[in-house]
Amino acid sequence: MEEVIEYIPQMYDSFWALIPPIVAILLALITKEVYSSLFVGIVLGGLFYGGIFTSDFSFERSVNHIFNDGIVSVLSDSYNVGILVFLVILGIMVCMMNKAGGSAAFGRWASTHIKTRVGAQLATIALGALIFIDDYFNCLTVGSVMRPVTDSHKVSRAKLAYLIDATAAPICIIAPISSWAAAVTGFVDGEDGFSVFMRAIPYNYYAILTVVAMVCIVVMKVDFGPMRRHELNAMKGDLFTTPDRPYTNADAEVPSPRGKVIDLVFPIVVLIVSCVIGMIYTGGFFEGNSFISSFSDCDASQGLMLGSFFALLITIVFYLCRRVLKFRETFDCIPEGFKAMVPAILILTFAWTLKAMTVSLGAKEFVAEIVRGSSSGLMGFLPAIIFIIACLLAFATGTSWGTFGILIPIVVDAFTNDPTLMIISISACMAGAVCGDHCSPISDTTIMASAGAQSNHINHVSTQLPYAISVAIISGITYVIAGFAKNWYVPLFLGIVLTIGMFTLIKKVGKDAGGENTVE
């Protein structure tokens, strides 16, 4: 029997593995066009895999890798398909809620209870914090509920996308009952994963300080960088700033005049309950596992898909019984909801394919060697180093969970003899992964936040970057302190003080310069 020799590209496990995503990210930020930028990164990864700079370069191998190992592979992956089905169902439900008049009724109710721009933004943050089960679910649900409210108070779509994104992954990563907690616990081999996750929560400085920063930005009315232009334009009536309207037809339907707030609240509550049941079902809750264990062992993709499907069925029956939608109108929402999600689905498909290119080039092995090489000497600085590496890796690959999978097992092995430093370093890895994911234009969560806010994707990325980087710098300082102090409260207290102080200073400098950083 002939032995099959596995092909390994010459650029495998080298810095070249990170070039395709870096090029895609830079192109997206420069050209403001995400589809072509991602595709260029994918093609570059395929050419590297085929050995473009070597004598045995194979164009055929490159093309087959892009399509068979890339696009076809990610679209046939059961986890990815589950996420796409979940997205489509959410798009259908949002279309139904709009057509039934639930969103319009909630907007009218909110206009009598939420009187200010600050109130609208704080309500968005509060709702985002309450929906902590899953970041995808968070982004689209908060976006569909709060978009009419923030629009009525002239909050820019870019600002709404930031608030959604900053209450998605950062909240999920410090919530014990979430798909993210389940993912992290699955990567902690040889330890009680859930216990490790719980102990790591107070050390997750980036997530906690992001929430603090959000509240400061909203309450103190501090906006700087590209966000300031978007907010000033929104105050004049232009919520988008740029001419691109990727979701312009998503809310084009004339809502039912019989719609009430219950027509929005009921589907959302059913969706939350159904998704929780779906997730614990996949974790074996109905086979005898405890609630916590079921969340730890769940398949988030399958759980969200099943939960959203049953929520859709219940919502259809509810609307038919309420007579706010006719049978034909209900099913007309299916293609409309699908069309509304096409931009997000296309970006996700390209982003997943680009990740497949980086994996095939050995990006995770390259980064793992860097981390292992830095694990000797200056141990107190290691949490900060791990935080930076996790940021860069998640930024380049657009995946938090992939970063967890690469770095957490290494951290566990490196700190077996120092449990406290292991917890701090695992938390630094989680925080860095969320930070990089938060900044990356090819991140699933960032894409979903743009979809939820119905904002131009590059507008969202460019306006969010200054805020995320500001918090990341302070978080890096807190991890240096934590590495030596080996407790969570001193670095956290200093981090909160620094965050509040930074935004106070930005506001003061803006006032001294004529109100440049304040949008009233």
SEBA-59151 format. One record per residue (C-alpha): x, y, z; residue in three letters. Coordinates in steps of 0.1 Angstrom, whole numbers, plus 5000, padded with zeros to 4 digits. Layout:
<pts>
PT, px, py, pz, aa
PT, X, Y, Z, ALA
...
</pts>
This chain:
<pts>
PT, px, py, pz, aa
PT, 5000, 5000, 5000, MET
PT, 5015, 5033, 4989, GLU
PT, 5021, 5057, 5018, GLU
PT, 5005, 5092, 5014, VAL
PT, 5029, 5120, 5022, ILE
PT, 5012, 5150, 5037, GLU
PT, 5020, 5182, 5019, TYR
PT, 5035, 5210, 5041, ILE
PT, 5040, 5244, 5025, PRO
PT, 5075, 5259, 5028, GLN
PT, 5061, 5290, 5045, MET
PT, 5045, 5268, 5072, TYR
PT, 5051, 5279, 5108, ASP
PT, 5067, 5312, 5099, SER
PT, 5058, 5349, 5100, PHE
PT, 5045, 5345, 5065, TRP
PT, 5015, 5327, 5079, ALA
PT, 5003, 5360, 5094, LEU
PT, 5008, 5381, 5062, ILE
PT, 4974, 5372, 5044, PRO
PT, 4952, 5384, 5073, PRO
PT, 4975, 5414, 5079, ILE
PT, 4972, 5424, 5042, VAL
PT, 4934, 5419, 5043, ALA
PT, 4931, 5441, 5074, ILE
PT, 4953, 5469, 5061, LEU
PT, 4935, 5469, 5027, LEU
PT, 4901, 5470, 5044, ALA
PT, 4911, 5500, 5066, LEU
PT, 4927, 5518, 5036, ILE
PT, 4901, 5511, 5009, THR
PT, 4871, 5511, 5032, LYS
PT, 4859, 5480, 5011, GLU
PT, 4858, 5448, 5031, VAL
PT, 4848, 5422, 5005, TYR
PT, 4876, 5427, 4980, SER
PT, 4901, 5431, 5009, SER
PT, 4892, 5398, 5024, LEU
PT, 4893, 5381, 4990, PHE
PT, 4928, 5395, 4983, VAL
PT, 4939, 5380, 5017, GLY
PT, 4924, 5346, 5008, ILE
PT, 4941, 5346, 4974, VAL
PT, 4974, 5355, 4990, LEU
PT, 4970, 5327, 5015, GLY
PT, 4963, 5302, 4986, GLY
PT, 4994, 5314, 4967, LEU
PT, 5016, 5311, 4998, PHE
PT, 5002, 5276, 5003, TYR
PT, 5010, 5267, 4967, GLY
PT, 5046, 5279, 4972, GLY
PT, 5045, 5311, 4952, ILE
PT, 5082, 5320, 4960, PHE
PT, 5096, 5284, 4954, THR
PT, 5106, 5265, 4923, SER
PT, 5079, 5239, 4928, ASP
PT, 5050, 5264, 4928, PHE
PT, 5017, 5249, 4918, SER
PT, 4989, 5272, 4906, PHE
PT, 4965, 5242, 4906, GLU
PT, 4973, 5235, 4943, ARG
PT, 4967, 5271, 4952, SER
PT, 4933, 5273, 4934, VAL
PT, 4922, 5239, 4949, ASN
PT, 4933, 5251, 4984, HIS
PT, 4913, 5283, 4981, ILE
PT, 4881, 5266, 4970, PHE
PT, 4882, 5230, 4983, ASN
PT, 4901, 5236, 5016, ASP
PT, 4888, 5271, 5020, GLY
PT, 4854, 5282, 5008, ILE
PT, 4838, 5248, 5004, VAL
PT, 4853, 5235, 5036, SER
PT, 4841, 5263, 5058, VAL
PT, 4806, 5262, 5042, LEU
PT, 4803, 5225, 5048, SER
PT, 4815, 5227, 5084, ASP
PT, 4785, 5219, 5107, SER
PT, 4794, 5245, 5133, TYR
PT, 4796, 5273, 5106, ASN
PT, 4764, 5261, 5089, VAL
PT, 4746, 5262, 5123, GLY
PT, 4757, 5298, 5128, ILE
PT, 4745, 5308, 5093, LEU
PT, 4711, 5291, 5099, VAL
PT, 4709, 5310, 5132, PHE
PT, 4717, 5343, 5114, LEU
PT, 4690, 5337, 5087, VAL
PT, 4664, 5328, 5113, ILE
PT, 4672, 5359, 5133, LEU
PT, 4670, 5380, 5101, GLY
PT, 4635, 5365, 5095, ILE
PT, 4624, 5372, 5130, MET
PT, 4636, 5408, 5129, VAL
PT, 4617, 5412, 5096, CYS
PT, 4586, 5397, 5112, MET
PT, 4589, 5419, 5143, MET
PT, 4592, 5450, 5120, ASN
PT, 4563, 5440, 5098, LYS
PT, 4541, 5431, 5128, ALA
PT, 4547, 5466, 5142, GLY
PT, 4565, 5454, 5173, GLY
PT, 4596, 5474, 5167, SER
PT, 4576, 5506, 5158, ALA
PT, 4555, 5501, 5189, ALA
PT, 4586, 5497, 5211, PHE
PT, 4600, 5528, 5195, GLY
PT, 4569, 5548, 5204, ARG
PT, 4570, 5534, 5240, TRP
PT, 4607, 5542, 5244, ALA
PT, 4602, 5577, 5231, SER
PT, 4579, 5584, 5261, THR
PT, 4603, 5568, 5286, HIS
PT, 4638, 5575, 5272, ILE
PT, 4641, 5612, 5268, LYS
PT, 4677, 5618, 5260, THR
PT, 4706, 5606, 5238, ARG
PT, 4724, 5595, 5270, VAL
PT, 4694, 5575, 5281, GLY
PT, 4691, 5558, 5247, ALA
PT, 4728, 5548, 5248, GLN
PT, 4726, 5536, 5285, LEU
PT, 4695, 5515, 5276, ALA
PT, 4715, 5499, 5248, THR
PT, 4743, 5491, 5272, ILE
PT, 4719, 5477, 5298, ALA
PT, 4701, 5455, 5273, LEU
PT, 4735, 5443, 5259, GLY
PT, 4746, 5433, 5295, ALA
PT, 4713, 5414, 5300, LEU
PT, 4717, 5393, 5269, ILE
PT, 4749, 5376, 5278, PHE
PT, 4743, 5341, 5265, ILE
PT, 4761, 5345, 5231, ASP
PT, 4778, 5373, 5213, ASP
PT, 4760, 5367, 5179, TYR
PT, 4727, 5365, 5196, PHE
PT, 4735, 5397, 5216, ASN
PT, 4746, 5417, 5185, CYS
PT, 4715, 5410, 5164, LEU
PT, 4689, 5411, 5192, THR
PT, 4702, 5444, 5208, VAL
PT, 4705, 5459, 5173, GLY
PT, 4670, 5451, 5163, SER
PT, 4655, 5463, 5196, VAL
PT, 4675, 5495, 5201, MET
PT, 4680, 5507, 5166, ARG
PT, 4646, 5526, 5164, PRO
PT, 4653, 5541, 5198, VAL
PT, 4688, 5553, 5190, THR
PT, 4677, 5566, 5156, ASP
PT, 4650, 5587, 5172, SER
PT, 4676, 5603, 5195, HIS
PT, 4700, 5609, 5166, LYS
PT, 4727, 5584, 5178, VAL
PT, 4749, 5575, 5148, SER
PT, 4748, 5539, 5135, ARG
PT, 4786, 5537, 5141, ALA
PT, 4781, 5546, 5178, LYS
PT, 4753, 5520, 5181, LEU
PT, 4776, 5494, 5165, ALA
PT, 4803, 5502, 5191, TYR
PT, 4779, 5499, 5220, LEU
PT, 4766, 5466, 5207, ILE
PT, 4801, 5452, 5200, ASP
PT, 4814, 5464, 5234, ALA
PT, 4785, 5446, 5252, THR
PT, 4789, 5414, 5232, ALA
PT, 4822, 5396, 5237, ALA
PT, 4833, 5416, 5267, PRO
PT, 4801, 5407, 5286, ILE
PT, 4800, 5371, 5274, CYS
PT, 4836, 5365, 5285, ILE
PT, 4828, 5374, 5321, ILE
PT, 4794, 5356, 5322, ALA
PT, 4796, 5321, 5336, PRO
PT, 4765, 5310, 5317, ILE
PT, 4774, 5318, 5281, SER
PT, 4787, 5300, 5250, SER
PT, 4821, 5317, 5256, TRP
PT, 4824, 5302, 5290, ALA
PT, 4817, 5269, 5275, ALA
PT, 4844, 5274, 5249, ALA
PT, 4871, 5285, 5274, VAL
PT, 4864, 5256, 5298, THR
PT, 4868, 5232, 5269, GLY
PT, 4904, 5243, 5263, PHE
PT, 4916, 5239, 5299, VAL
PT, 4930, 5204, 5299, ASP
PT, 4939, 5187, 5331, GLY
PT, 4921, 5213, 5353, GLU
PT, 4885, 5220, 5364, ASP
PT, 4877, 5243, 5334, GLY
PT, 4846, 5259, 5349, PHE
PT, 4864, 5267, 5382, SER
PT, 4893, 5282, 5363, VAL
PT, 4869, 5303, 5343, PHE
PT, 4852, 5316, 5374, MET
PT, 4885, 5324, 5391, ARG
PT, 4897, 5343, 5360, ALA
PT, 4867, 5366, 5358, ILE
PT, 4880, 5394, 5381, PRO
PT, 4914, 5393, 5363, TYR
PT, 4897, 5400, 5329, ASN
PT, 4906, 5436, 5329, TYR
PT, 4900, 5444, 5292, TYR
PT, 4863, 5432, 5295, ALA
PT, 4857, 5450, 5327, ILE
PT, 4874, 5482, 5317, LEU
PT, 4856, 5482, 5283, THR
PT, 4823, 5484, 5302, VAL
PT, 4837, 5512, 5324, VAL
PT, 4849, 5530, 5293, ALA
PT, 4815, 5527, 5276, MET
PT, 4797, 5542, 5306, VAL
PT, 4823, 5571, 5308, CYS
PT, 4820, 5578, 5270, ILE
PT, 4782, 5580, 5272, VAL
PT, 4777, 5597, 5306, VAL
PT, 4805, 5622, 5301, MET
PT, 4796, 5627, 5264, LYS
PT, 4831, 5621, 5253, VAL
PT, 4837, 5612, 5216, ASP
PT, 4870, 5614, 5199, PHE
PT, 4887, 5602, 5167, GLY
PT, 4865, 5593, 5137, PRO
PT, 4835, 5586, 5160, MET
PT, 4832, 5624, 5167, ARG
PT, 4825, 5632, 5131, ARG
PT, 4798, 5604, 5129, HIS
PT, 4781, 5617, 5161, GLU
PT, 4782, 5653, 5149, LEU
PT, 4767, 5643, 5116, ASN
PT, 4740, 5622, 5134, ALA
PT, 4730, 5653, 5154, MET
PT, 4724, 5670, 5120, LYS
PT, 4702, 5641, 5108, GLY
PT, 4728, 5619, 5090, ASP
PT, 4731, 5587, 5109, LEU
PT, 4755, 5570, 5085, PHE
PT, 4781, 5598, 5074, THR
PT, 4792, 5577, 5044, THR
PT, 4769, 5571, 5014, PRO
PT, 4770, 5533, 5017, ASP
PT, 4737, 5518, 5031, ARG
PT, 4743, 5480, 5031, PRO
PT, 4710, 5473, 5050, TYR
PT, 4689, 5501, 5035, THR
PT, 4660, 5478, 5026, ASN
PT, 4659, 5458, 5058, ALA
PT, 4633, 5480, 5075, ASP
PT, 4614, 5490, 5043, ALA
PT, 4582, 5472, 5052, GLU
PT, 4552, 5492, 5064, VAL
PT, 4545, 5480, 5099, PRO
PT, 4511, 5467, 5110, SER
PT, 4491, 5494, 5127, PRO
PT, 4479, 5468, 5152, ARG
PT, 4514, 5462, 5165, GLY
PT, 4521, 5466, 5202, LYS
PT, 4552, 5464, 5224, VAL
PT, 4543, 5427, 5233, ILE
PT, 4549, 5419, 5196, ASP
PT, 4586, 5427, 5201, LEU
PT, 4590, 5417, 5237, VAL
PT, 4574, 5382, 5234, PHE
PT, 4595, 5370, 5205, PRO
PT, 4627, 5383, 5222, ILE
PT, 4619, 5365, 5254, VAL
PT, 4609, 5333, 5236, VAL
PT, 4642, 5335, 5216, LEU
PT, 4663, 5339, 5248, ILE
PT, 4645, 5310, 5266, VAL
PT, 4646, 5288, 5235, SER
PT, 4683, 5294, 5229, CYS
PT, 4691, 5286, 5265, VAL
PT, 4671, 5254, 5263, ILE
PT, 4687, 5246, 5230, GLY
PT, 4722, 5251, 5244, MET
PT, 4717, 5230, 5275, ILE
PT, 4700, 5203, 5254, TYR
PT, 4732, 5199, 5233, THR
PT, 4751, 5197, 5266, GLY
PT, 4731, 5168, 5278, GLY
PT, 4709, 5185, 5304, PHE
PT, 4680, 5163, 5296, PHE
PT, 4702, 5132, 5299, GLU
PT, 4711, 5140, 5335, GLY
PT, 4739, 5166, 5333, ASN
PT, 4737, 5195, 5357, SER
PT, 4728, 5229, 5343, PHE
PT, 4764, 5242, 5347, ILE
PT, 4779, 5211, 5331, SER
PT, 4754, 5213, 5302, SER
PT, 4766, 5248, 5294, PHE
PT, 4802, 5238, 5297, SER
PT, 4796, 5208, 5273, ASP
PT, 4772, 5225, 5249, CYS
PT, 4775, 5230, 5212, ASP
PT, 4767, 5267, 5209, ALA
PT, 4761, 5266, 5171, SER
PT, 4736, 5237, 5173, GLN
PT, 4719, 5250, 5204, GLY
PT, 4714, 5285, 5189, LEU
PT, 4702, 5270, 5156, MET
PT, 4676, 5247, 5173, LEU
PT, 4665, 5274, 5198, GLY
PT, 4660, 5301, 5172, SER
PT, 4641, 5276, 5150, PHE
PT, 4616, 5268, 5177, PHE
PT, 4614, 5305, 5187, ALA
PT, 4605, 5313, 5150, LEU
PT, 4577, 5287, 5150, LEU
PT, 4563, 5300, 5183, ILE
PT, 4565, 5336, 5170, THR
PT, 4547, 5327, 5138, ILE
PT, 4518, 5311, 5157, VAL
PT, 4518, 5341, 5181, PHE
PT, 4515, 5366, 5153, TYR
PT, 4488, 5346, 5136, LEU
PT, 4468, 5343, 5168, CYS
PT, 4472, 5381, 5174, ARG
PT, 4462, 5388, 5138, ARG
PT, 4489, 5413, 5133, VAL
PT, 4502, 5394, 5103, LEU
PT, 4484, 5373, 5078, LYS
PT, 4497, 5338, 5068, PHE
PT, 4511, 5350, 5035, ARG
PT, 4527, 5381, 5051, GLU
PT, 4544, 5359, 5077, THR
PT, 4561, 5337, 5051, PHE
PT, 4570, 5366, 5029, ASP
PT, 4594, 5376, 5057, CYS
PT, 4615, 5345, 5050, ILE
PT, 4632, 5356, 5018, PRO
PT, 4632, 5392, 5031, GLU
PT, 4650, 5382, 5063, GLY
PT, 4675, 5361, 5043, PHE
PT, 4683, 5390, 5020, LYS
PT, 4688, 5413, 5050, ALA
PT, 4715, 5390, 5063, MET
PT, 4733, 5384, 5029, VAL
PT, 4760, 5411, 5036, PRO
PT, 4769, 5396, 5070, ALA
PT, 4768, 5360, 5056, ILE
PT, 4792, 5370, 5027, LEU
PT, 4817, 5387, 5051, ILE
PT, 4815, 5358, 5075, LEU
PT, 4822, 5333, 5047, THR
PT, 4852, 5352, 5035, PHE
PT, 4865, 5357, 5071, ALA
PT, 4862, 5320, 5078, TRP
PT, 4880, 5312, 5046, THR
PT, 4908, 5336, 5055, LEU
PT, 4911, 5319, 5089, LYS
PT, 4914, 5285, 5071, ALA
PT, 4943, 5299, 5050, MET
PT, 4962, 5311, 5081, THR
PT, 4956, 5277, 5098, VAL
PT, 4969, 5258, 5068, SER
PT, 5001, 5280, 5069, LEU
PT, 5008, 5271, 5105, GLY
PT, 5000, 5305, 5122, ALA
PT, 4990, 5288, 5155, LYS
PT, 5023, 5268, 5156, GLU
PT, 5043, 5300, 5149, PHE
PT, 5026, 5319, 5177, VAL
PT, 5028, 5289, 5201, ALA
PT, 5066, 5288, 5197, GLU
PT, 5068, 5325, 5205, ILE
PT, 5048, 5321, 5237, VAL
PT, 5068, 5290, 5248, ARG
PT, 5101, 5309, 5241, GLY
PT, 5090, 5337, 5263, SER
PT, 5079, 5315, 5292, SER
PT, 5113, 5316, 5309, SER
PT, 5126, 5346, 5329, GLY
PT, 5107, 5377, 5338, LEU
PT, 5077, 5357, 5348, MET
PT, 5059, 5387, 5363, GLY
PT, 5058, 5403, 5329, PHE
PT, 5044, 5372, 5312, LEU
PT, 5006, 5380, 5317, PRO
PT, 5012, 5413, 5299, ALA
PT, 5032, 5395, 5271, ILE
PT, 5005, 5369, 5267, ILE
PT, 4978, 5397, 5266, PHE
PT, 4997, 5414, 5237, ILE
PT, 5003, 5382, 5218, ILE
PT, 4966, 5372, 5222, ALA
PT, 4956, 5407, 5210, CYS
PT, 4978, 5404, 5179, LEU
PT, 4968, 5369, 5171, LEU
PT, 4931, 5375, 5174, ALA
PT, 4934, 5408, 5154, PHE
PT, 4952, 5390, 5126, ALA
PT, 4930, 5359, 5125, THR
PT, 4897, 5375, 5136, GLY
PT, 4889, 5347, 5161, THR
PT, 4888, 5348, 5198, SER
PT, 4879, 5311, 5202, TRP
PT, 4908, 5301, 5179, GLY
PT, 4931, 5322, 5201, THR
PT, 4919, 5305, 5232, PHE
PT, 4925, 5271, 5216, GLY
PT, 4961, 5281, 5207, ILE
PT, 4972, 5299, 5238, LEU
PT, 4953, 5285, 5268, ILE
PT, 4968, 5249, 5267, PRO
PT, 5002, 5264, 5264, ILE
PT, 4996, 5286, 5295, VAL
PT, 4983, 5257, 5315, VAL
PT, 5014, 5237, 5307, ASP
PT, 5037, 5266, 5314, ALA
PT, 5023, 5275, 5349, PHE
PT, 5015, 5241, 5364, THR
PT, 5037, 5250, 5394, ASN
PT, 5022, 5285, 5399, ASP
PT, 4984, 5283, 5400, PRO
PT, 4978, 5320, 5407, THR
PT, 5000, 5331, 5378, LEU
PT, 4983, 5305, 5356, MET
PT, 4949, 5320, 5364, ILE
PT, 4962, 5355, 5357, ILE
PT, 4978, 5344, 5324, SER
PT, 4946, 5325, 5313, ILE
PT, 4926, 5356, 5319, SER
PT, 4952, 5377, 5301, ALA
PT, 4948, 5353, 5271, CYS
PT, 4910, 5356, 5272, MET
PT, 4912, 5394, 5276, ALA
PT, 4937, 5398, 5247, GLY
PT, 4917, 5375, 5225, ALA
PT, 4885, 5396, 5231, VAL
PT, 4905, 5428, 5225, CYS
PT, 4920, 5417, 5192, GLY
PT, 4886, 5403, 5182, ASP
PT, 4871, 5437, 5191, HIS
PT, 4895, 5456, 5169, CYS
PT, 4896, 5432, 5139, SER
PT, 4876, 5439, 5108, PRO
PT, 4875, 5402, 5100, ILE
PT, 4861, 5392, 5134, SER
PT, 4827, 5374, 5134, ASP
PT, 4815, 5395, 5164, THR
PT, 4826, 5428, 5148, THR
PT, 4808, 5418, 5116, ILE
PT, 4777, 5408, 5136, MET
PT, 4778, 5442, 5155, ALA
PT, 4778, 5460, 5121, SER
PT, 4748, 5438, 5110, ALA
PT, 4729, 5444, 5142, GLY
PT, 4734, 5482, 5140, ALA
PT, 4729, 5481, 5102, GLN
PT, 4761, 5502, 5099, SER
PT, 4787, 5503, 5072, ASN
PT, 4813, 5477, 5085, HIS
PT, 4844, 5497, 5079, ILE
PT, 4828, 5527, 5096, ASN
PT, 4822, 5506, 5126, HIS
PT, 4858, 5493, 5127, VAL
PT, 4875, 5527, 5122, SER
PT, 4854, 5544, 5148, THR
PT, 4858, 5517, 5174, GLN
PT, 4896, 5513, 5171, LEU
PT, 4906, 5544, 5191, PRO
PT, 4883, 5534, 5220, TYR
PT, 4894, 5497, 5220, ALA
PT, 4931, 5506, 5218, ILE
PT, 4928, 5532, 5246, SER
PT, 4913, 5505, 5269, VAL
PT, 4939, 5479, 5257, ALA
PT, 4968, 5501, 5267, ILE
PT, 4954, 5505, 5302, ILE
PT, 4947, 5468, 5304, SER
PT, 4983, 5460, 5294, GLY
PT, 4994, 5482, 5324, ILE
PT, 4971, 5463, 5348, THR
PT, 4985, 5430, 5337, TYR
PT, 5020, 5441, 5344, VAL
PT, 5009, 5451, 5379, ILE
PT, 4989, 5418, 5383, ALA
PT, 5019, 5397, 5373, GLY
PT, 5038, 5410, 5403, PHE
PT, 5010, 5418, 5428, ALA
PT, 4993, 5384, 5421, LYS
PT, 4959, 5397, 5432, ASN
PT, 4930, 5410, 5412, TRP
PT, 4918, 5440, 5432, TYR
PT, 4948, 5463, 5432, VAL
PT, 4953, 5462, 5394, PRO
PT, 4915, 5465, 5388, LEU
PT, 4912, 5495, 5411, PHE
PT, 4941, 5512, 5393, LEU
PT, 4927, 5503, 5359, GLY
PT, 4893, 5518, 5367, ILE
PT, 4910, 5550, 5380, VAL
PT, 4932, 5552, 5349, LEU
PT, 4902, 5547, 5326, THR
PT, 4880, 5573, 5343, ILE
PT, 4910, 5597, 5345, GLY
PT, 4918, 5592, 5308, MET
PT, 4883, 5601, 5296, PHE
PT, 4882, 5630, 5321, THR
PT, 4914, 5643, 5306, LEU
PT, 4902, 5638, 5270, ILE
PT, 4870, 5658, 5278, LYS
PT, 4890, 5686, 5295, LYS
PT, 4915, 5688, 5266, VAL
PT, 4885, 5689, 5242, GLY
PT, 4869, 5717, 5261, LYS
PT, 4901, 5737, 5262, ASP
PT, 4903, 5733, 5224, ALA
PT, 4868, 5745, 5219, GLY
PT, 4847, 5714, 5226, GLY
PT, 4864, 5692, 5201, GLU
PT, 4858, 5659, 5220, ASN
PT, 4823, 5666, 5233, THR
PT, 4791, 5659, 5215, VAL
PT, 4762, 5673, 5233, GLU
</pts>
